[in-house]
């Protein structure tokens, strides 16, 4: 078990857990919107997500001292030069591959524009972090879901632009936001020591945790209502989100595990949509 946990830590520090979760999330929206995506589109999404998260961690790591506790930020501080090299290589390969695959099409320009907007907003939120810390988790959750779902939405026929599909997208955003504020709560002490701003460093723990509890219960109720009300064709999708929410809730409030173990379970929850491959 300890060996598996060490492997998980390396995946987390390299942002590969987020990459796999993002690809599973795009599969969720591919099936919900009844489109067929190519494996190249999943690979390009994974590369884009890795570049964004690695760039974000590298910018965070610049604030740290070498003596910082061993975690994902320390990893990016120690290995910033090879990671910068990898970032440049992956970014260039991804751009070349995207141009070759999509051509100079609307998909390419929309995807590139979306990436630029996400990076610009990340930088703006970072500059305003001390005053607008609440925006960090909310904007990250919104753009994360836009990033993994825009291609299925783009390729979906107009007939599949339903209230159910819009509702599932908003529910997934709620799940992503819940994940981020839970992680913020878990990382409060290390973030405070490192000088990072987040919702947990702004709101006292005794006020934040009840809000997290209320949000989790509210999202689970919405997912349960969706499970009962939607057409049988779509029923599996709110069901999957409900399971992911339950994993988050039980991991955060009921497990009594260490913060890293809680983090691991919540990140693994984002792999649950991968079960759709078997259906």
C-alpha positions as CSV (number, residue, x, y, z in Angstrom):
1,X,0.0,0.0,0.0
2,X,2.8,2.4,0.9
3,X,4.4,1.6,-2.5
4,X,1.2,2.5,-4.3
5,X,0.9,5.7,-2.3
6,X,4.4,6.7,-3.4
7,X,3.4,6.1,-7.0
8,X,0.3,8.2,-6.5
9,X,2.4,11.0,-5.1
10,X,4.6,11.1,-8.1
11,X,1.6,11.1,-10.4
12,X,0.2,14.0,-8.4
13,X,3.4,16.0,-8.4
14,X,3.7,15.6,-12.2
15,X,0.0,16.6,-12.6
16,X,-0.7,13.3,-14.3
17,X,-3.7,12.6,-12.0
18,X,-5.3,15.8,-13.3
19,X,-4.5,14.7,-16.9
20,X,-6.2,11.3,-16.4
21,X,-9.2,12.9,-14.6
22,X,-9.6,15.4,-17.4
23,X,-9.6,12.7,-20.1
24,X,-12.2,10.8,-18.1
25,X,-14.2,14.0,-17.8
26,X,-14.2,14.5,-21.6
27,X,-15.4,11.0,-22.0
28,X,-18.3,11.8,-19.7
29,X,-19.3,14.7,-21.9
30,X,-18.6,12.8,-25.1
31,X,-21.1,10.2,-24.1
32,X,-23.6,12.6,-22.6
33,X,-23.7,14.6,-25.8
34,X,-23.6,11.6,-28.0
35,X,-20.6,12.4,-30.1
36,X,-17.5,10.4,-31.1
37,X,-14.1,11.8,-30.5
38,X,-10.8,10.6,-31.8
39,X,-8.0,9.3,-29.5
40,X,-5.8,12.2,-30.8
41,X,-8.3,14.7,-29.3
42,X,-7.9,13.0,-25.9
43,X,-4.1,13.1,-26.2
44,X,-4.2,16.8,-27.1
45,X,-6.4,17.6,-24.2
46,X,-4.1,15.7,-21.8
47,X,-1.1,17.6,-23.1
48,X,-2.9,21.0,-22.8
49,X,-4.0,20.2,-19.3
50,X,-0.5,19.1,-18.3
51,X,1.0,22.3,-19.7
52,X,-1.4,24.6,-17.9
53,X,-1.1,22.8,-14.5
54,X,2.7,22.5,-14.8
55,X,3.0,26.2,-15.7
56,X,0.8,27.1,-12.7
57,X,2.9,25.0,-10.3
58,X,6.1,26.3,-11.6
59,X,4.9,29.9,-11.0
60,X,3.9,28.9,-7.4
61,X,7.2,27.2,-6.8
62,X,9.1,30.5,-7.5
63,X,7.8,31.8,-4.1
64,X,9.3,28.9,-2.1
65,X,12.5,28.3,-0.3
66,X,14.5,25.1,-0.9
67,X,13.7,24.0,2.7
68,X,10.0,23.9,1.9
69,X,8.2,20.7,3.0
70,X,8.2,17.9,0.3
71,X,5.1,18.2,-1.8
72,X,4.0,19.0,-5.3
73,X,5.3,22.6,-5.0
74,X,8.7,21.5,-3.6
75,X,8.9,19.0,-6.5
76,X,8.5,21.8,-9.0
77,X,11.0,24.0,-7.2
78,X,13.7,21.3,-7.2
79,X,13.1,20.2,-10.8
80,X,12.0,23.5,-12.3
81,X,14.7,23.5,-15.1
82,X,13.9,20.0,-16.5
83,X,10.2,20.7,-16.0
84,X,10.5,24.0,-18.0
85,X,12.3,22.1,-20.7
86,X,9.6,19.4,-20.7
87,X,6.9,22.2,-20.8
88,X,8.5,23.7,-23.8
89,X,8.8,20.4,-25.6
90,X,5.3,19.2,-24.8
91,X,3.8,22.6,-25.7
92,X,5.6,22.7,-29.1
93,X,4.7,19.1,-29.9
94,X,1.1,19.7,-28.9
95,X,0.8,22.9,-31.0
96,X,2.3,21.1,-34.0
97,X,0.1,18.1,-33.6
98,X,-3.1,20.2,-33.1
99,X,-2.3,22.2,-36.4
100,X,-1.7,18.9,-38.2
101,X,-4.8,17.2,-36.8
102,X,-7.3,20.1,-37.0
103,X,-5.7,22.2,-39.7
104,X,-6.3,26.0,-39.5
105,X,-10.0,25.4,-38.5
106,X,-12.4,26.9,-36.1
107,X,-11.7,24.1,-33.6
108,X,-8.0,25.0,-33.6
109,X,-8.6,28.8,-33.1
110,X,-11.3,28.2,-30.5
111,X,-9.2,25.8,-28.5
112,X,-6.1,28.1,-28.7
113,X,-8.1,31.1,-27.8
114,X,-9.7,29.3,-24.9
115,X,-6.2,28.3,-23.6
116,X,-5.0,31.9,-23.8
117,X,-8.1,33.1,-22.0
118,X,-7.6,30.5,-19.2
119,X,-4.0,31.5,-18.8
120,X,-4.8,35.2,-18.7
121,X,-7.5,34.7,-16.1
122,X,-5.1,32.5,-14.0
123,X,-2.5,35.3,-14.1
124,X,-5.1,38.0,-13.2
125,X,-6.5,36.0,-10.3
126,X,-2.9,35.4,-9.1
127,X,-2.3,39.1,-9.1
128,X,-5.5,39.8,-7.2
129,X,-5.1,36.7,-5.0
130,X,-4.9,38.6,-1.7
131,X,-8.1,40.6,-2.4
132,X,-10.1,38.1,-4.5
133,X,-9.0,34.7,-3.1
134,X,-12.6,33.3,-3.6
135,X,-12.2,33.7,-7.3
136,X,-9.3,31.3,-7.5
137,X,-11.2,28.1,-6.9
138,X,-14.4,29.3,-8.6
139,X,-12.7,30.4,-11.8
140,X,-10.5,27.3,-11.9
141,X,-13.6,25.0,-11.6
142,X,-15.5,26.8,-14.3
143,X,-12.6,26.8,-16.8
144,X,-11.6,23.3,-16.0
145,X,-15.1,22.0,-17.0
146,X,-15.2,24.3,-20.1
147,X,-11.8,23.0,-21.1
148,X,-12.8,19.3,-20.9
149,X,-16.3,19.8,-22.4
150,X,-16.0,22.4,-25.1
151,X,-15.0,19.9,-27.9
152,X,-18.0,17.5,-27.2
153,X,-20.2,20.6,-27.1
154,X,-18.7,21.9,-30.3
155,X,-19.2,18.6,-32.2
156,X,-22.6,17.8,-30.8
157,X,-25.6,18.3,-33.1
158,X,-28.0,21.1,-32.1
159,X,-30.7,18.5,-31.1
160,X,-28.5,17.4,-28.2
161,X,-28.3,21.0,-26.8
162,X,-30.8,20.1,-24.1
163,X,-31.5,21.3,-20.6
164,X,-30.3,18.0,-19.3
165,X,-26.9,18.5,-21.0
166,X,-26.6,22.0,-19.6
167,X,-27.6,20.8,-16.2
168,X,-25.0,18.1,-16.2
169,X,-22.3,20.6,-17.2
170,X,-23.3,22.9,-14.3
171,X,-23.4,20.0,-11.9
172,X,-19.9,18.9,-13.0
173,X,-18.7,22.5,-12.4
174,X,-20.2,22.2,-8.9
175,X,-18.3,19.0,-8.3
176,X,-15.0,20.6,-9.5
177,X,-15.6,23.6,-7.2
178,X,-16.3,21.3,-4.3
179,X,-13.1,19.4,-5.0
180,X,-11.0,22.6,-5.1
181,X,-12.4,24.1,-1.9
182,X,-11.9,20.8,-0.1
183,X,-8.3,20.6,-1.3
184,X,-7.9,24.3,-0.2
185,X,-9.1,23.3,3.3
186,X,-6.7,20.4,3.4
187,X,-3.8,22.6,2.3
188,X,-4.5,25.6,4.5
189,X,-1.5,25.2,6.8
190,X,1.0,24.7,4.0
191,X,-0.5,27.4,1.9
192,X,-0.3,29.9,4.8
193,X,3.3,29.0,5.5
194,X,4.2,29.4,1.8
195,X,2.3,32.7,1.4
196,X,-0.3,31.3,-1.0
197,X,-3.8,32.8,-1.0
198,X,-6.9,30.6,-1.2
199,X,-10.4,30.5,0.0
200,X,-9.2,28.6,3.1
201,X,-6.7,31.2,4.0
202,X,-9.4,33.9,3.7
203,X,-12.3,32.2,5.5
204,X,-11.7,30.7,9.0
205,X,-11.9,26.9,9.1
206,X,-14.9,26.9,11.5
207,X,-16.9,28.8,8.9
208,X,-15.5,27.2,5.8
209,X,-16.1,23.5,6.6
210,X,-19.9,24.0,7.3
211,X,-20.1,25.7,3.9
212,X,-18.3,22.8,2.3
213,X,-20.8,20.5,4.0
214,X,-23.8,22.5,2.8
215,X,-22.4,22.6,-0.8
216,X,-21.7,18.9,-0.8
217,X,-25.2,18.0,0.5
218,X,-26.8,20.4,-2.0
219,X,-25.0,19.0,-5.0
220,X,-25.8,15.4,-3.9
221,X,-29.5,16.3,-3.7
222,X,-29.4,17.9,-7.1
223,X,-27.7,14.9,-8.6
224,X,-30.2,12.6,-6.9
225,X,-33.1,14.6,-8.3
226,X,-31.5,14.5,-11.7
227,X,-31.1,10.8,-11.4
228,X,-34.8,10.4,-10.7
229,X,-36.1,12.9,-13.3
230,X,-34.0,12.7,-16.4
231,X,-34.8,10.4,-19.4
232,X,-33.5,6.9,-18.9
233,X,-31.0,7.5,-21.7
234,X,-29.2,10.1,-19.5
235,X,-29.7,8.5,-16.1
236,X,-26.2,7.1,-15.8
237,X,-24.7,10.6,-16.0
238,X,-26.2,12.2,-12.8
239,X,-25.6,8.7,-11.3
240,X,-21.9,8.9,-12.0
241,X,-21.7,12.5,-10.6
242,X,-23.6,11.4,-7.5
243,X,-21.0,8.6,-6.9
244,X,-18.2,11.1,-7.4
245,X,-19.8,13.5,-4.9
246,X,-20.3,10.7,-2.4
247,X,-16.6,9.7,-2.6
248,X,-15.7,13.4,-1.9
249,X,-18.1,13.7,1.0
250,X,-17.1,10.4,2.7
251,X,-13.4,11.0,2.1
252,X,-13.5,14.5,3.5
253,X,-16.0,14.2,6.4
254,X,-16.1,10.6,7.4
255,X,-12.7,8.8,6.7
256,X,-10.5,10.1,9.4
257,X,-7.5,9.6,7.0
258,X,-4.5,11.8,6.5
259,X,-4.8,14.8,4.1
260,X,-2.8,13.1,1.4
261,X,-5.0,10.0,1.6
262,X,-8.1,12.1,1.4
263,X,-6.6,14.0,-1.6
264,X,-5.8,10.7,-3.3
265,X,-9.4,9.4,-2.9
266,X,-10.9,12.6,-4.2
267,X,-8.6,12.7,-7.2
268,X,-9.3,9.1,-8.0
269,X,-13.0,10.0,-7.9
270,X,-12.5,11.9,-11.2
271,X,-11.5,8.7,-12.9
272,X,-15.0,7.1,-12.3
273,X,-16.4,8.3,-15.6
274,X,-13.8,6.0,-17.3
275,X,-16.3,3.2,-16.6
276,X,-18.2,4.5,-19.6
277,X,-15.6,2.8,-21.8
278,X,-17.1,-0.5,-20.8
279,X,-20.7,0.5,-21.5
